[in-house]
Every structure is written in structure tokens, then in C-alpha cells.
């Protein structure tokens, strides 16, 4: 909703209450990124990089946490590790439309447009139908001129 300044206050409150609420680390990173707050983004990335490995040892089947960790690793420039975590998250929950959509975003961000579109199609086939979100998701902006992406959104 483009209310990231408000959201970061809430995400930080969530982490104060429950430091194991893994998605808040990923959501904070996205909000700081959108606000171009590089200092707090870096602090959150470092905090998340310390958090996710121990969390995933305790919760190895949490595919969404694996994906948030993959995005964190990508932001740290640890691309090969990020790809492995993303793959594990997808493999654990291969038909979840949110997992597959997040994979599409990840692959778009690392420049693998073919994998991104493949995952986006699969996410839609598995029930992800928020086309307005797809159209405006900054993670997918690199696909805007891709013919397959354009045809995927035609009439939606």
C-alpha cells in the first residue's frame, strides 16, 4: 500500500515481541529498500543473516523462511548460496502459489528472466491471481518488455 514508513514501525514492534517471526526480517528489508534507507537496510540484512541460519536449523521445513533467507543472501552478494536456499524452499513446497511467486521475483532480481517467467506462469496456474500486484511489483520490473510477460498479463 506504499505505507512503508508506517510498516517499518510495526515490523520492528513484531520483532521486539517475537524475534522468531521470520517474515518481519524480509518485510523490513523490502520496506527499507523501497524507502532507500540504506543504513537501516544494511543493519536489517546483517541481523537477518545472523537470524535465518539458526531459525532454519530449528525449522528446516519452513519454505518461506528459506526464501526470505535467499533474498537476504542475494542482498549480501552471496548469489550461489541464495540460489541453493531458493531451490530448497521451492522443492519443499512446490505447488504453493506464494512460494512459486516469490521464486519468480527472486529470479527476476538476479536477471534470470526465463526462470522468472516460468515460475510466474506456474504460480498463476496454482492459483496466484493478483494481477494488479504482478503489474506493479518492482521485483518484476525487469520483465516489463518480455513478450511472454506481456502476453501473460494481457486482458488482466
C-alpha positions in Angstrom: 0.0 0.0 0.0 3.1 2.2 -0.2 2.9 2.9 3.6 6.4 1.6 4.2 7.3 4.3 6.8 4.4 3.1 9.0 5.1 -0.6 8.2 8.7 -0.5 9.5 7.5 0.7 12.9 5.1 -2.3 13.0 7.6 -4.8 11.7 10.1 -3.7 14.4 7.4 -4.0 17.1 6.7 -7.5 15.9 10.4 -8.4 16.2 10.5 -6.9 19.7 7.6 -9.1 20.7 8.6 -12.2 18.8 12.2 -12.3 17.5 11.4 -15.6 15.7 8.8 -14.1 13.4 10.9 -14.6 10.4 8.9 -12.8 7.7 9.3 -9.5 9.5 13.0 -9.5 8.7 12.2 -9.9 5.0 9.4 -7.4 5.1 11.7 -4.9 6.8 14.3 -5.3 4.1 11.7 -4.7 1.4 10.4 -1.6 3.2 13.8 -0.1 3.8 14.8 -0.8 0.2 11.7 1.0 -1.1 12.4 3.9 1.2 16.0 4.0 0.0 17.1 3.8 3.7 20.5 2.2 3.0 21.7 2.4 6.6 18.7 0.6 8.2 18.6 -1.8 5.2 22.2 -2.9 5.9 21.5 -3.3 9.6 18.5 -5.4 8.9 20.3 -7.5 6.3 23.1 -8.2 8.8 20.6 -9.0 11.6 18.6 -11.3 9.2 21.8 -13.0 8.1 22.5 -14.0 11.7 18.9 -15.0 12.4 18.0 -17.2 9.5 20.6 -20.0 9.8 19.7 -20.7 13.4 16.0 -20.4 12.7 16.2 -22.8 9.8 18.1 -25.3 12.0 15.1 -25.4 14.3 12.6 -25.1 11.5 14.1 -26.9 8.5 10.8 -27.3 6.7 9.9 -23.6 6.7 10.0 -22.9 2.9 9.0 -19.3 3.2 11.8 -18.6 5.7 14.2 -20.3 3.2 13.0 -17.8 0.6 13.5 -14.8 2.8 17.0 -16.1 3.6 17.6 -16.4 -0.1 16.7 -12.8 -0.6 19.0 -11.8 2.3 21.9 -13.8 0.8 21.3 -12.2 -2.5 21.5 -8.7 -0.9 24.8 -9.8 0.7 26.1 -10.8 -2.8 26.2 -14.5 -1.9 24.4 -15.5 -5.0 25.2 -19.2 -5.2 24.1 -19.7 -1.6 21.0 -17.7 -2.3 20.1 -19.9 -5.3 20.5 -23.0 -3.2 18.2 -21.7 -0.4 15.6 -20.6 -3.0 15.8 -24.0 -4.6 15.3 -25.7 -1.2 12.3 -23.5 -0.5 10.7 -24.3 -3.8 11.3 -28.0 -3.5 9.8 -28.2 -0.1 6.6 -26.6 -1.2 6.5 -26.9 -5.0 2.8 -26.1 -5.5 2.3 -23.2 -3.1 1.4 -20.2 -5.3 3.1 -17.8 -2.9 6.3 -19.8 -2.8 6.4 -20.0 -6.6 5.6 -16.3 -7.0 8.4 -15.4 -4.6 10.7 -17.6 -6.8 9.6 -15.6 -9.8 10.6 -12.4 -8.1 13.9 -13.8 -7.0 14.8 -15.0 -10.5 13.8 -11.7 -12.0 16.0 -9.8 -9.5 19.1 -12.0 -10.4 18.4 -11.5 -14.1 17.2 -15.0 -14.9 14.1 -13.8 -16.8 13.3 -17.3 -18.3 13.2 -18.9 -14.8 11.2 -15.9 -13.5 8.5 -16.2 -16.2 8.4 -20.0 -15.9 7.8 -19.6 -12.1 5.3 -16.8 -12.6 3.2 -19.0 -15.0 3.3 -21.8 -12.5 2.2 -19.5 -9.7 -0.7 -18.4 -11.7 -1.6 -21.9 -12.7 -1.5 -22.8 -9.0 -3.9 -20.0 -8.0 -1.9 -16.8 -7.7 -4.4 -14.4 -9.3 -3.5 -10.9 -8.0 -2.7 -9.5 -11.4 -2.6 -5.9 -10.2 0.1 -6.8 -7.7 2.1 -8.6 -10.5 1.8 -5.5 -12.7 3.1 -3.2 -10.0 5.6 -5.4 -8.2 9.1 -3.7 -8.5 10.7 -7.1 -8.3 9.3 -7.9 -11.7 10.1 -4.6 -13.5 12.9 -6.3 -15.4 10.2 -8.4 -17.2 8.1 -5.5 -18.4 9.4 -5.7 -22.0 9.4 -9.5 -22.2 6.8 -10.8 -24.7 5.9 -13.7 -22.5 5.3 -11.4 -19.5 3.2 -9.0 -21.6 1.1 -11.9 -23.0 0.7 -13.4 -19.5 -0.9 -10.1 -18.3 -3.0 -9.3 -21.4 -6.6 -8.7 -20.6 -5.9 -9.0 -16.8 
